[in-house]
């Protein structure tokens, strides 16, 4: 079993969990983001959005729901992907009020190349977990869904800026 790195005494299981999640996020995304930018001129957010579109999420509203981000953020990401020829946006054939997003052939190539980079960066760390990696991934999805379904405590100001930002947000 891997040794847990030393850290300050954490008073609560919740803080210990969030600290571990933050540490894993930072360790994986710092290098992953750098490699995606250097090799493919993509940030992590754009890579993930392209993955969802490649997987069939063809409407911006659907993509916003799937990613758990505001529609305007999806619009910015899709605009950047469209500007580089990775996706196209157009009217839905059945409803002219709806926008559909499609991956272009160049976007499919970009996706495959970027996926290879992500696998090279994250693969060794995930391999260190062995078969637990798949269970951890499922558990994190369940946790995210549960967290999204909880009502916000009334005393929290939802308009306040986030306490911290992801590496993608810091670079914008």
Long-range contacts (C-beta under 8 A, 24 or more apart in sequence): 2-128, 25-166, 26-167, 27-125, 28-121, 28-122, 28-125, 29-166, 29-167, 30-167, 31-121, 32-117, 32-118, 32-121, 32-122, 33-167, 33-168, 33-171, 35-117, 35-118, 35-120, 35-121, 36-114, 36-117, 36-118, 39-113, 39-114, 39-117, 40-110, 40-113, 40-114, 40-117, 41-84, 42-110, 42-114, 43-168, 43-171, 44-166, 44-167, 44-168, 45-73, 45-77, 45-166, 45-168, 46-77, 46-80, 46-81, 47-114, 47-118, 49-74, 49-77, 49-78, 49-81, 50-81, 50-86, 50-87, 50-103, 50-107, 50-110, 50-111, 50-114, 51-111, 51-115, 53-81, 53-87, 53-101, 53-102, 53-103, 53-107, 54-103, 54-107, 54-108, 54-111, 57-101, 58-100, 58-101, 58-102, 59-92, 59-98, 59-99, 59-100, 59-101, 60-89, 60-99, 60-101, 63-101, 68-144, 68-148, 81-107, 86-110, 86-111
